[in-house]
Amino acid sequence: EVQLVESGGGLVQPGGSLRLSCAASGFTFTAHWMTWVRQAPGKGLEWVANIKQDGSRTHYVDSVKGRFTISRDNAKNSLYLQMNSLRAEDTAVYYCASNTDYRFDYWGQGTLVTVSS
Amino acid sequence: QSALTQPASVSGSPGQSITISCTGTNSDVGGYNYVSWYQQHPGKAPKLMIYDVSSRPSGVSNRFSGSKSGNTASLTISGLQAEDEADYYCTSYTRSSTWAFGGGTKVTVL
């Protein structure tokens, strides 16, 4: 059974940092691009970033460029999102998702990040 | 990186068919056959319903179908059921090698 389990969310002050993790199991992690998608409270989904199988390529939504870094550890079947200089508008549930070709086929349950003083 | 345009809400009676539109540009929806659709029930993670415009993953009901014409993709739900009440999101790969999501459509079963 495919499982994606996010962790690392919580309350952080504006300007602070947080590192999210996503533990993957039940599929060949190294065969898939991986993605972070977020959802602000009561709002729609927003694609945040993705990373190639070997970590050699990454892409980001403009609003997080220079502040967020996506990475992965294939030996640990884990995906990460380092979030720096956090803003109130980064408050959201963050989901990790696996990519097969051009679709997000499996999703975790999400972890809530709240940026507030 | 602009969002795709979806209607905020669509409703229908049980057994009816409804269609949700998703409008983009020739830099995303119109430029690629990489439109997918996701269903999200309250408090739950999104679930893949349609990919590559019109393909259905294993296990998804054949009451769900997708299509595309120009810069607009569509999701049709036929034989509407109470369990179909949820939010639906389209997404498309873009020329910038990123992904754009639609704003979401709330489907209500009357």
Contacts between the chains, C-beta under 8 A, distances in Angstrom:
chain1	res1	chain2	res2	distance
A	35	B	99	7.7
A	37	B	46	7.8
A	37	B	101	7.8
A	44	B	3	7.5
A	44	B	87	8.0
A	44	B	89	6.4
A	44	B	101	6.2
A	44	B	102	7.2
A	44	B	103	4.9
A	44	B	104	4.1
A	45	B	38	7.3
A	45	B	40	7.8
A	45	B	46	6.6
A	45	B	89	5.2
A	45	B	91	7.5
A	45	B	101	4.6
A	45	B	104	7.1
A	46	B	101	6.2
A	47	B	91	7.1
A	47	B	98	6.5
A	47	B	99	3.9
A	47	B	100	7.1
A	47	B	101	6.0
A	50	B	99	7.6
A	59	B	96	7.8
A	59	B	97	5.3
A	59	B	98	5.4
A	60	B	98	7.8
A	61	B	1	5.7
A	61	B	98	6.4
A	62	B	1	5.4
A	95	B	45	6.1
A	95	B	46	7.3
A	101	B	51	7.8
A	101	B	52	7.5
A	102	B	32	7.6
A	102	B	34	3.8
A	102	B	36	7.2
A	102	B	51	7.1
A	102	B	52	6.7
A	102	B	93	5.2
A	103	B	34	7.8
A	103	B	36	4.7
A	103	B	48	6.0
A	103	B	51	3.8
A	103	B	52	7.1
A	104	B	36	7.1
A	104	B	38	7.4
A	104	B	46	7.5
A	104	B	48	6.4
A	104	B	91	7.6
A	105	B	48	5.4
A	105	B	51	7.8
A	105	B	57	6.9
A	107	B	45	4.2
A	107	B	46	5.5
A	107	B	47	7.4
A	108	B	45	6.5
A	109	B	44	8.0
A	109	B	45	5.4
A	110	B	45	6.2
